[in-house]
């Protein structure tokens, strides 16, 4: 049992939601991420009612905004406050919460929400158009004060990984590549692993590939 230094384990401010619609809580659960399942839930802080819910392969700003936050705003109105953790997957929702009367396209919204967040990984999903042998590669550039772990998945299955541990070295590069036999409709994507960091400014972190031969 912890007996000392427990102050950081407690909340110094009593949580209080004054009325329904006061605080909207959004959070994600990634316990099944290795199986291609990420859940995002939004609830009303006053009543605890689930206001929105979505399941996706990997956490994605656009899906979370479109299927959870936007639907809540359209059906129930704009909440006074939006409470989230520090995950980059909620930047678009936070930006729109602060700028609710600025009409923009989704692409412009995402750019403005993330243009100053150089640690944001742009999530891309490749869907195989035909059965065949494909080559994929992915590379990153990063600082060394935090660990890095970048993984390539096929339909929820881990296929390749590149990573490094925190150190006092200068910024580092890393990458990996492989060939995969894909069926038509198989999906391949990269995931920045939990609590890991990369740089994503000026295309220094990339993911690509090509079809070697159809079968």
N, C-alpha and C positions, 0 to 999 in steps of 0.2 A: 504494500500500500504506500502511495506517495505521501510523505509527511512534511516535506519542505518545499519551498519555492512553488507553491500552488497558485499564486496570484495570477500567473499567465493562463491558468486553466479555467479561470472564471471570467464572466462578463461583467465588467464594472458598471455597465449601463443596463438598467432593466428594460427588456424589450416591450414595446407598446405599440399596438396598432389601434388607432382611435375608432375606425369605422371600416365597413366593407368598401374596398376600393382605395384604401389608404396606401397599403404596401403590397406590391406584387413581388413574390419570391420566385426566382428562376435558378435551377441547378440541374446538373447532369449526373448520370451514374454510368461509369465506364467499367464496372466489374466484369462485364462480358465483352469487352472491346476486342479481345483476341478471337472472339467468335463472330465478329462483325455486327455487334449489337451495342448501340449507345442510346440511352434513354434520356430525354429532357422533359422536365416537369415544371410547371408554373402553378403557384398556389396563392390564394388570398391570405395575407397575414392576419387578418381579423378573424375570419371564420375557419381557416384551414382548408377551405374548399379547393379542389383541383380545378384550375381554370383552363389549363391547356396541357397537352401531352403529345410527344412525338418520339418515334423510334427511327434511327438511321444507322448506316454502316459506320460512319465516323462523324464526330461532331463537326458541324458545318454552319457557318454564320448565316448563309442564305436560307437553309432549311429551317433553322431555329427561328429566324425572324419571320419567315413566311407562314410556317405551320403552327407556331406557338404564339409569339408576341403579337404579330399582325392580326391573327384571328381573334385573340382576346380583345384587342383594341376595337376591332370592328363589331364584335358581339356585345362587349360590356363597357366600352369606353376606355379612356386613358386613365391609368392609375396615377395617384399623386407621386408615388415613389416606386422605383425599381431597385430591388436588392439582389445582388449577385455576388459571386466570389471573384477571384482575379483571373479567371480563364478568358483567353482571347476569343473564344467562340461566342461571346455575348456582346462584343464591341458594337455590332450593328444595332442591336436592340437598345443598348445604352445611348448610342448616338441619336437614334430616333426619339427616344424618351426625352432627351434634352432639346431636340429640334422638331417638335411634332407638327409644326405648321410650315415646314419647308418642303414643297413638292419637288421630288427628285426621282430619277429612275433607280431601280435596285442597284445597278452597277455603280452609279455615282454615289449612292449612299454607302455602299461597301467600301469604295475607295476613300471617301472622306472619313469614314469611321476608322479605317485602318492605316491611313497614309503615314501616321506618326508612330505606328506600332511595328518597329522593325523586327520584332521577334515573332510576328504572326506567320504561321505556315499556311500558304494558299493550298487548299485541299483540291486535288484533281483526281478524278476517277476515270480510268480508261476501260471501255467496254469493247471486248473483242468482236469485230464485225464478222469474222469467219473463223472456222476451226483452223489452227495452224501453229507453227513454231515461231515464237516471238522473242525478241531480245529487249531487255529493259535495263536501264541504269539510273542511278540517282546519286547526287553529290551535294555536299553542304560545306559552308564556311561558317566558322563560329569562334566566339571567344572561349577562353579556357577557365574562367572563374566559375562556370557552371558545367554540369555534365551534359553530354549530347547523346541522343539515341534516336536514330531515324530508321524506320522499318518499312519493308515492302510486303504488302499482303495481296493474296489472291482469294477473293470470295471469303474473307474472314480468316484465312490460314496464313500464318507467318511464313514467308518464303526467304527473306534475306534481311540482314541487319547490319548497320554500321554505327559505331559509337565510340566515345572516349570519355574518360573520367576527368573530373576537375583537376587542374594543375596550375602552376605558375608560369607556364610557357606562353609564347606569343600566340596569336590566333592561329587556328588549325583548319585543315581541309580533310574531308573524308568522303568515302563513297563505296559503292558496291554495284555489281552487275550480274545478270544471270539470264539464261534462256528458259522459257516456259512453254509447254504444250498447252494451249488454251482451247476450250470449246467455244463455239459461238455464244456470246452473251456473258462469258466469264468477265469479272471485273478485277482490275489491278489498280492499286493505289498505295500511296505512302502515308505513314502516320508518324507524327512527332510524339514520342512516347511520353508518358506522364512525368511531370516535373523535369523535363529536359528542354534545352534551349538551342536554337540555331539563329543565324542571321538570314534575313530574307530581303535585304535591300539590293537593288540593281541586279537581280537574277543571279545572286551568288549561290542560291540553293535551287537545284533543278531536278526534274524528273522527266525522263523521256524513253522512247523505245521505237521499234519498228518490226514489221512482219518479215521474217526470214523466208518462210515458205508456207503456202496454204496446203491443207491436207484433206 
